[in-house]
């Protein structure tokens, strides 16, 4: 575990060398994804390119006990990095997920292959500084690729902190998240008044509310979109259990329901990055395959919506 740092914003001189490191990693990570045949998505100005499918860690990484529960998570991240995946999303509110991710990434020695994203979700500047510093310690890293304000909590104060961190080279991107449709109005307001690299919202084939307002605005503003719960909290798997894939799934190379659901999300014009939960290595192969090959066009997207709405 790294030693506790002095005031994390008072390190611009010592971070001069670190600040140049991401530029090398940007090219390396993007090339790894390209070599793996994965569709990539730009973040920020576009200098950062990440694969369109990542890992979400809510619930599945929150409190593993013993090697029996750690082993499949370790195998998942190892396989993910091996196949060219980079984005792992976590948060302080996800139980021990930050700590678990930090330990697994450190054990595997794959930090430089990954794009680590977390969140800040507290009130006041002082609490934000403390929580962010704790995230650095738990993730065992001197650089976090993305920190987003969780569910708009104290959003302006926390974004000010994140801008300072970005200027200092400690983070590469900043953004906001919401899991609540009721927050869409203030969420849109922040998107319009603040310069953001990313947003994160819930979106799935059976949960399309974000597509009405949030995703088009992100596309207009050039803000990268991260999609949480692309399987609709497993509702989609429940609805399609024991059902064969429709014949038209072959048009987009979808060999499983998971790939079909993910390809729908990825095909939105805002070019989302989907972050489904993954806690078994076999799901990594299946899910990352959605970032390869064709995506549905507008007509097929409508057909997919009609199909799922009819179940």
Steps between C-alpha positions, in 0.01 A plus 500: 500500500647843406597734783257780580582802286524863601227737376416336170454830319838639604715272285514660156878503485549140606225392263659654193645167393185306586286740299678396182443129561135488389589618152714191449231279652227652286669378185589163653149428627336609176737282297433200724128536440549541126724194488227305680245615243295691758292804414645805679336818627661842558496668841557870549669664205530160335864448594383225738354198320348209694319182394122529489443229764641517852434349843265634765576394857184584697384208717726237344825638642366653818599241758672181382614273782800275470682363199198302386316826426805701395619245243218549245532878527876476444443275199242744365731800508791295366294382204359850445848652477621211283223563246567873480234628741597808697210675678422389855242714680459509876398737781551557874134410552548151352605344828862381481507508119771766470724310740431168328569642154819662625623174651417290194651746253814524713527121537465454123740783413261641237450857622656654190265298278185638663284812512387523863188706572348583836274761655471757777171512686515722807414855607753783553844555356675355803304176486558477125875541538507231770291251303700548182827452683361181650411379148862548392614289794243226451564476127877496568578752230647848460273569203128435465382523142151632573319631805133598469266672744262228615130583459577874483583517870645846580576511130654844458738472796609150400550592134725786611716249688510270199610782271792571731593132502482484123720807465749339739512181294351274765188422302449495124127563474205617709126466479164456671265206555139433586296187552172690536270621225376763744844665486497546123403867511784611732728251326435670167562838659846389616574357157422838347693721743805286581775364276479122547691208355244232589154433632365172637133399487287186497397389151387168356278353232210498749597828674531765232415817693851643475475490120228765500709786641827406665675304225417749221632785715821306568541446128442871433752605767763239409478333842584129522220281634549210740200271533423328827264200520496423125321173582228680696591344837466161327138573401594439137643157574188409696276612213693297242576190706468181293422703189711451186675798350296662223621428147597865456763470775731357233486833315711655776701192592331460838562144620333543840231708667769691689667599174166604351414719800845659504504563126171686536655729762821551302308590185346817642638800306660637819744203483466376859745294701306217667616386844312179585581317818746216441620264767585188296760469226257326263283811496799709395535314171128523432460867589813629327387327182223762485770761433595320178320485169194687374246689710127536432391790281200719584252262339633196686509695828127564458444133429690405815293743707176363356611144575593563863193717565282211381633247749 
